[in-house]
Amino acid sequence: MPHFKLNEETGLIFADVAGLGDTAGNLVDIINCFIDKIILLKAKDVRFIIPLTRSQITEGRGAGTKEHIETVLNMCGTELEDIVKAI
């Protein structure tokens, strides 16, 4: 389940949602997609923060990291609606 944190000063809500390529299985991936889609439908604006470890960047010359970034870029259009449709 996603975790949410409200920044009282700015009114921004930070959400920690399921990651890309979750290893919990297909059913969990499908459920995560539905949850993420609901969150995106309710959002006025979305920005992604993708934390990476040093080993993720250096192992395989960053192949896994590049794959994640390409997935996010493919999801993103110029409109939030494009992102929601991609899920």
N, C-alpha and C positions, 0 to 999 in steps of 0.2 A: 504494500500500500504506500502511496506517496506521503511524504512528510511536508508540512507547510510551515513557513515562518513569516510573520508579518513584521515589516519594518515600520514602527510607529511614526517615525519622522517623515518618511517619504510616502507611506501608504502602499509600498510595493510588497508583493507577496512572492516569496521564494519557494519553489516547489522542488523537492528531490523526488524525481519520478524514476520509473524503471529504466535501466540502462539498455543500450543496444546489445543484442546478442546475449541476453540473459541465459544462463545455463540451467535454469530451473525447469526447462521442458517446454514443449509446444503449447500445452494448455495455459501455462502461466504467461507465455508470450502473447497469446490471444487475449487473455484477460487484461494484461498490461496495455495492449493497444486500445482496448475499449476505454480504460481509465484515462489514458493519455489523451484520447480524442475528446472525452468529456471536458477535461481540463482546458484543452486548447479551444474548444467551442465557447467556453465561458470567459476566456481571457480577452482582454482588450488589446494587449501587446505581449509579445513573447520574445525572449532573448535566451539563447542557449549558453550554458557554461559547461564545458566539457573538460573535467579534470583528467590529467594524464600523469602517469608516473614516468620517471626517467627510463625505466626498463621498457615500458610500452613504446617509447620513442626510439630507443636504440636497438631493441630486439628485431631481427629481420629487417633492419634498416627502416623501421617505423611502418612496416606494411600493415599491421593491425590498426595503427593510428590513422593511416591514410584511408583505410577502408571505412572506419567510423566517420571521419570527416566527409568523405564522399557520400555516405549515407545521409548525413545531416544536410549537406548541400543539395542532394537530390530531393529531400523532403521540402526544402525551403523554396518558396517563390517570393515574389514581391509582396504578397498578401497573406495574412494569417489563414484565410480561406484555402489557399493553395496547400499550406502545410496540413490542415485538417483533412483535406481530400486525399492527401498522400498516405494517410494512415489507414 
